[in-house]
Amino acid sequence: MPLQSQLFRGDRALEACLVDDRAHVVQGATGSPHIRKLQRALVLLDGALIALDEVSNESYGPSTTTAVLNYKRARKIINFNMYSKKNKPQINADNADQNR
């Protein structure tokens, strides 16, 4: 099923994420227009605060990661297997804080 969003539709990199976990965009990725699209959607849909240097460099840095996790957490769509061991402690800590 192709992406329905006007912003994402037809973007090969984002479409690939639907069918191949290896295509997912993860923290550390840089220089890709689809990262800027993702950041824009997070700002528009969730009012996310993404660092200006990440936006200008089209980089998936810490603030983009936080915005994605917040978006997924609010919609209960987190796939913990997609996050590196480095990020899992932060996810677990955030979940513990949320459950208090």
C-alpha positions in Angstrom: 0.0 0.0 0.0 1.6 3.3 -1.0 1.8 6.2 1.4 -1.3 8.5 1.3 0.2 11.7 2.7 0.7 14.3 0.0 4.0 15.2 1.7 5.3 11.6 1.6 3.6 10.1 -1.4 6.0 9.1 -4.2 9.1 9.4 -2.1 11.0 6.2 -2.8 13.0 6.3 0.4 9.9 6.7 2.6 7.9 4.2 0.5 10.6 1.7 1.1 10.2 2.0 4.8 6.8 0.4 4.5 8.1 -2.9 3.2 11.7 -3.2 4.4 12.9 -2.5 8.0 16.4 -2.0 6.6 15.1 1.1 4.8 14.0 2.9 8.0 15.6 6.2 8.7 17.5 6.2 12.0 19.5 8.6 14.1 22.7 9.6 12.5 21.3 9.7 8.9 22.1 12.9 7.1 21.8 14.8 3.8 18.5 13.3 2.6 15.5 15.3 1.5 13.2 12.7 3.0 14.6 13.5 6.5 13.5 17.1 6.0 10.0 15.9 5.0 9.8 13.7 8.1 10.9 16.7 10.3 8.3 19.0 8.6 5.5 16.4 9.2 6.5 16.1 12.9 6.3 19.9 13.3 3.0 20.2 11.4 1.3 17.2 13.1 2.7 17.3 16.6 4.3 20.8 17.0 7.7 19.1 17.5 10.7 21.2 18.4 13.5 20.1 16.1 17.0 21.7 16.3 17.6 24.2 13.5 21.0 22.6 12.7 19.3 19.2 12.1 16.8 20.8 9.8 19.4 22.8 7.8 21.7 19.8 7.5 18.8 17.3 6.8 20.1 15.3 9.7 18.3 12.8 11.9 19.8 13.9 15.2 18.7 13.7 18.8 15.8 16.2 18.6 14.4 14.4 15.5 14.7 11.1 17.3 12.9 12.5 20.3 10.1 14.0 18.1 9.6 10.6 16.4 9.5 8.8 19.7 7.0 11.3 21.1 4.8 10.9 18.0 4.9 7.1 18.2 4.4 7.0 21.9 1.3 9.2 21.7 -0.2 6.9 19.2 1.1 3.7 20.8 3.0 2.6 17.7 6.6 2.1 19.0 8.4 -0.9 17.6 11.2 -1.2 20.2 13.2 -3.5 17.9 13.8 -0.6 15.5 15.8 1.4 18.0 19.5 0.8 18.7 20.7 -0.4 22.1 22.1 3.1 22.6 18.6 4.6 22.4 16.7 1.9 24.3 17.7 3.2 27.8 16.2 6.6 26.9 13.0 5.0 25.6 12.7 2.9 28.7 13.3 5.9 31.0 10.8 8.0 29.1 8.2 5.2 29.4 8.9 4.9 33.2 8.4 8.7 33.5 5.1 8.5 31.5 3.7 5.7 33.7 4.2 7.7 37.0 
